[in-house]
């Protein structure tokens, strides 16, 4: 029985695995894949009240019984987002009742009738870039920037999956367009940036938001919306956006709950007002 199930799943693994968040439809899945998705969904429901704490461990356990491949999550009728099957962070998107960073989504939905340039700093696999450039969100001209070379590969794959409708860069956002950094860490959503004194293998170039505008990668003739989630270097990135901030610009920043000084908000209010 087990052998026949695995044989059936082997045939299914040759087809693209996809999940539609709106309809709940799962395609390209064998029996084991379907059970795995149910487990991932249940795990999200159970751990969601606790900020998905411990969810990663469950995903890791489920991953041991399925093929190593991607699953495409359909976010809306014009947005596909590919992630590793059983990814410890993004698998929560298989729970249709889970809303990822709903404050950002609400803002972008409200602005869908406007025309603006969207800059996704710390894009990871490109979730917000895929959405902002999709039809329900106004098909905004979008630039995604991701420092991690491994994450950037997935970012590029998601751009291709959606018709290459947004630009992307493998670069780190900093205070000025100079120098190099190395990206370290074991979890793709929680990496750290190490400043380097010179170029070396796996080094990543540093860019500034102002330099991207000057280079024509961001159309500043439009209002600009910047999503800034760059793992601890937000203030440095804002320093490199001084000219941009004097234009028609909105910045959406992540401020970690453990920062009792509210450093990013304080910097915006006191240094850049």
NUFI-713873 format. One record per atom (N, C-alpha, C, CB): x, y, z. Coordinates in steps of 0.1 Angstrom, whole numbers, plus 5000, padded with zeros to 4 digits. Atoms other than C-alpha are relative to their C-alpha. Glycine has a CB too. Example, Ala and Ser with C-alpha at 12.3 -4.5 7.8 and 13.67 -1.06 7.14 Angstrom:
% residues 2
500949885000 512349555078 500950125000 499050005012 499149895000 513749895071 499250115008 500450054986 
% end
This chain:
% residues 273
500849885000 500050005000 500950135000 499150005012 499149894999 502850245010 500750024987 500949995012 499349995013 504750164978 499150064989 500549864996 500949955011 501750234956 499750145002 498749925000 500349864997 501050564974 501250084995 499850025015 498849925004 504650674968 500250004985 501349945007 500050015014 504450554932 499150114994 499749864994 501049905004 501350764927 500550145002 498749985007 499449874997 503051064943 501250034991 500450015015 498949985009 506051014921 499550054987 500849874998 500649965013 503851054890 499550155002 498849914996 500649874998 502151364906 501250105001 499250005013 498949904998 505551524914 500650054987 501149935008 499649965013 506151544877 499250124995 500049894990 500949895003 503251794875 500350125009 498549965000 499949884991 503452154889 499049995012 499850134993 500850004988 502152164925 499550145002 500849945012 500549864999 499852464929 498850005010 499650054986 501149984991 497452594955 499450144998 500549985015 500849875002 494752864950 499450045013 498949984989 500549954987 494153064981 498650035001 500950125005 501449955001 490753194970 499149885000 499850084988 500950125001 489252854960 500449895009 500049964986 499550114992 491352634982 500449874991 499049965010 499750115008 492052414952 501549974999 499550034985 498650055001 495252204952 500149914987 500449925013 499850075013 496452074918 501549954999 499750094988 498750065002 499351854908 500549925012 501050104997 499650064988 499351674941 499649855000 499350075012 500350144997 499451304950 499449995014 501249914998 500750024987 497951154981 500950055011 499849855002 499149964989 501051215003 500150155000 501449944998 499949855001 501251574990 498750065006 500150054985 501349944995 497551634999 500049995015 498849924994 499950024986 498051495034 501050105006 500449865004 499049904995 501151715038 499450145000 501350004991 500649875000 499252025028 499050025011 499350034986 501050004989 496451945052 500850025014 499249875001 499249994987 499151905080 500650145001 501149905000 499449865000 500752245070 498950105003 500750034987 501149914998 497352415070 499649995015 498849964991 500450024986 496452265104 501050065009 499849855003 499049944992 499752365118 500050155001 501449964995 500149855001 499252725107 498850045009 499850054986 501249964992 495752735123 500349995015 498849904996 499750024986 497052595156 501050105005 500649865002 498949924995 500152815158 499850154997 501349964995 500249865004 498753135143 499850095013 498850014991 500349914989 497453275177 501350035008 499149935010 498749984994 501153245189 501050054991 500449875007 499149955010 502653415160 500849904992 501050095007 499450115007 503353085143 501349955007 500350034985 498950054992 505853005170 500049845000 500050055015 499950145001 507052645165 499549944987 499249945011 500550055013 505452615131 501149954991 499350114992 498950045008 508852585114 500449855003 501250095003 499650144997 509552255133 499049904994 500049995015 500950095007 506352105120 500249994986 498650055003 499750005014 507152205085 501249914997 500250154995 498850085002 510552045088 499749855001 501150045010 500450144999 508951725099 499249954988 499149975013 500850035012 506451725071 500849984987 498950104997 499250015011 509151785046 500849874998 501150125001 499350125001 510751455053 499249894992 500349945014 500750105007 507951265036 499550044986 498749965009 500449965014 507451465004 501250034991 499150135001 498949975010 509451534973 500550145002 499549984986 499449874999 511851824973 499750084987 501649995002 500549935011 510052064950 499350135005 499149924991 500749874996 508252404949 498549974999 500450114990 501549995002 504552474953 499750154996 499349965013 500449865004 503052774935 498750045007 499850004984 501149954993 500652974956 499350114992 500350055015 500749905008 498053164936 499450105011 498949944991 500449904991 497653484956 498750084996 501150115002 501349955006 494953634933 500149954985 499950165001 500150055013 493953584897 501150044991 498750044993 498949945008 497053774885 501349995007 499750144995 498850004991 499653674911 500349865004 499850095012 499550144996 501553344914 501350025008 500249914988 498849994991 504153304942 500549865003 499650085013 499450134998 506453004942 500949995012 500849964988 499250024987 507952874975 500449865001 499150045012 499650144997 509752564986 498849935007 501349995008 501150084993 507152294995 500549975014 499749874992 499750014986 507052285033 501050105006 500549865003 499149894994 509052605038 499550045014 500050124990 500449984986 509152685075 499450145002 501249995008 500649864998 508053055069 498850024991 501150104997 501149965010 505953085037 498949895000 500650014987 501150105001 503952765041 498750045007 500549875007 501249944994 501552965063 499050054989 500350105010 500849955010 500253095030 499049904994 500850064988 501050115004 498552755024 498850005009 500749875001 501249984992 496152855052 499250124994 500450035015 500749895007 493553065033 499550105010 498849944992 500649914990 492353225065 501250095006 499349935011 498949924995 495853365072 500350124991 501349915002 499649885007 496553725061 501450045003 498950115002 498649964998 500253805057 500150155000 500949944989 499749864998 501154155070 498850084994 501350044993 501249955005 497554265065 499950154999 498849955008 499949855001 498354635072 500550054987 500850055012 499449965012 500554655042 499049974988 501349934997 500950035011 498054475020 498850105000 499449855002 501149904999 495254705032 500450134993 499550025014 499549885005 497355005023 500150004985 501350045006 499850025015 498254874988 498749994993 500949894997 501350015006 494654784981 499350134999 499149905008 500649875000 493455124990 500650094989 500150075014 499349925010 496055274966 500049944986 501550025005 500050075013 495255044937 499650094989 499149885001 500549925010 493455314918 501050124997 498750065004 499049905002 496555544920 501149944992 500550065014 498850055008 499755524899 501250045008 500050064986 498849974992 502955504919 501149904997 499750005015 498950095002 506355344918 500249925014 501450074997 499950084988 506655054943 501549955001 499049885000 498650054998 510154974957 500049915012 501050125003 500150104990 510354654977 501449975005 499349874994 498750014994 513454674999 500049885010 500550135006 500050124992 514254335015 498849924995 499850045015 501150075007 512054154990 499849865003 500150024985 500050144997 512853805001 499749924987 498949965011 500350075012 511153584975 499150084990 499349865003 500749915009 509153874961 498550015002 500249964986 501450004997 505753844978 499350134996 499749965014 500649875002 504954214978 500250054986 500550105010 499849965014 506454274944 499049934990 501449974995 501050075008 504254004929 498650065001 500049855004 501449944998 501154154945 499950144994 499750005015 500149865005 501954524938 499950014985 501150085006 500049995015 502554454901 498849924994 501349944995 501150085005 499354244898 498850094997 499649895010 501249925004 496054364883 499250055012 499149924991 500849954989 494054384916 500650115008 499649895009 499349904992 496754604931 500450124991 501249945007 499749895009 496954844901 501149984990 500250125008 498950035009 499854684882 501050115001 499549994985 499149894998 502254934897 501449964995 500150035015 498650025003 505754974883 500849975012 500650124992 499450054987 507854774908 501549964998 499249885004 498650044999 511454734917 500249925013 501050124999 499750084988 512454454941 501549995002 499349864998 498650004997 515754454959 500249905012 500550145005 499850104990 517054154979 501549985001 499349874996 498550014998 520554124994 500549855000 500350065014 499650144999 520653744999 500149944986 499149925009 500050065013 521953574967 499149884998 501449964997 500950115001 519953264974 498550044999 500249905012 501449955001 516753454981 499850074986 499850105011 500149935013 517453664949 499749904989 501250084998 500350105011 517453344928 498549975000 500849875003 501550035000 513853274940 499250134996 499649965014 500649875004 512953644936 500050014985 500850125006 500050005014 514053624900 499149904993 501449984995 500950105005 512153304895 498550045001 500249865008 501449954999 508953464908 499750114990 499850045014 500249905010 509453754885 499749944986 501350104998 500250075012 509753514856 498649934999 501149904998 501250074999 506753324868 498850094997 499849945014 501049905003 504753644865 500250094988 499850095013 499849935013 505853744831 501150115000 498850064995 498949904999 508953944842 499450145000 501049994988 500649875000 506654234850 500550105010 498549995002 499349914991 508754374877 501549985000 499549985015 498650015000 512454454879 500549955014 500750144997 499450054987 514754294906 501550025000 499549865003 498549994999 518254344919 500449925012 500450155003 499350064988 520554134941 501050105005 500749864995 499149904994 521954414962 499550035014 499950134992 500349954986 521954554998 499750154999 501149965010 500449865000 520254885005 500750065012 498550025002 499249944990 522455115025 500050165000 501549965000 500049864999 523355475033 500650074988 500750055012 499449955013 525355525001 500349894991 501250095003 499850105010 525955344969 501549984999 499550054986 498550035000 529455214978 500249885009 500850125005 499650114991 531054904993 499349874998 499850055014 500550145001 530154544998 499649955014 501049914993 500450064988 528354335024 500049854997 498750055005 500350145001 528053965031 498749975008 501249915006 501250044993 524753815041 500149875007 498849994989 499850124992 524753565069 498749965007 501150025010 501250054993 522153345087 499549874993 499050115000 500650135004 520353015084 498650014995 500149905011 501449995004 516853135079 499850114990 499150035013 500149905011 515953315047 499250135003 499449944988 500849884996 513553555064 500650085012 498649965004 499449934989 515853655092 501649994999 499649935014 498650005003 519353725078 500650125006 500249994985 499349884994 522053965090 501050054989 500849965013 499149935010 524254205070 501450035007 499450134995 498649974995 528054215076 500750084990 500749865002 499349905009 529954515062 501449944997 500150145007 498750055005 533054415042 500950124997 499949914988 499049895004 536254625037 500450004986 501249995009 499650015014 536754495002 499149894994 501549964998 500750105007 535154274976 500549865002 499950034984 499650144998 535253894981 498949914994 500349975015 501050095005 533453584969 498750015008 500549864999 501349994994 529653604976 499750135006 499949895011 500349864996 529953974984 498850064992 501250094999 501249945006 526854184976 500350154999 498749975007 499849855002 527054544962 498950075009 499950044986 500949914992 525554824984 499550114991 500750055012 500649895008 523155064967 499250095010 499049954989 500949924992 521155354981 498750034992 500750145004 501349975007 517555444973 500250134991 498950035010 499849895009 518755784960 500849974988 500850115008 499250045012 521255614937 499149934990 501249925004 500950085009 518455394923 499150104992 499149905008 500849905007 516355704915 500950074990 499550115010 499049945009 519455874899 500349924988 501250045008 499750095010 520055564879 498849964991 500649885005 501250035008 516555554865 499349875003 500450014986 500750124997 515555234882 498750025007 500949915008 501349964993 512855414902 499550124993 500250025015 500649895006 510555644884 499450105010 498849964990 500449914990 510355934908 499150124995 501250065007 501049915005 508156134885 498649975005 500050014985 501250054994 505455924901 500150015015 499649864996 499950024986 504655914938 500749865002 498650005008 499250124997 506955644954 499649945013 501550035000 500350074988 505955384979 501249905003 498649925000 498850084996 508955214997 499649915011 501250085003 500250104989 508454895017 501449965004 499249874995 498650014995 511554875039 500049905011 500550145005 499850114990 512354545057 501349944998 498849904999 498750045004 516054505056 500849965013 500750124994 499450074989 516854325089 501050095008 500649884995 499249934991 518254595111 500850124994 501049915006 499349895006 519754845086 499050104994 501049954990 501049915005 516555045081 500450145001 498649985007 499649864998 517955365095 501150044990 500550035015 498949975010 521055345073 499350014986 501049885000 500749995013 518755275043 499250134998 499049884998 500749875000 516655585052 501050114998 499250025013 499049895002 519855795054 500350014985 501249975008 499750005014 520455695018 498850044991 500649874996 501249965008 517055815007 499650145003 498849915004 500349874996 517356175018 499350084989 501250075005 500649925011 516556324984 498649944996 500950004988 501350065003 513756074977 499050045010 500249855000 501049974990 512156155010 499450144999 500649985014 500549875002 511756514999 499150014988 501250104998 500950015011 509656404970 498749945006 500549904989 501250064996 506156254971 500249855003 498850024989 499550134996 507155944990 499349955013 501550005001 500550064988 505555705015 501049885003 498549944998 499250114996 507755465035 499349915010 501450055006 500550104991 506455145051 501149935006 499049914992 498850074993 508955025077 499549905009 500850115007 500250094989 509054725099 500850045012 500549854995 499449974987 509754815135 499849885009 499550135006 500150124992 510554515156 499450025014 501349935001 500649984987 508454475188 501050005011 499049895002 499050014989 511654405208 500750135001 501049894997 499449875000 512854765200 499250095008 500350054986 500849914991 511554955230 500350144998 500249965015 499649865003 513255275218 499250054988 501550014998 500749965013 511155275185 501050084992 498750085004 499049925006 514355375168 499750044986 501249914999 500349965014 513055375132 499050115000 499549884992 501049904999 509955575140 500650135005 498849965009 499449884994 512055815161 500950074990 500849965013 499149955010 514555855133 499250084989 500849894993 500949945010 511755935108 499450145005 498949914996 500649884995 510156195131 501050115004 499249965013 499149904995 513256365145 501150034990 500749945012 498949975009 515856335118 499650034986 501049885000 500449985014 513856335086 498850084998 499949864993 501249925002 510956555093 500350134994 499350025014 
% end
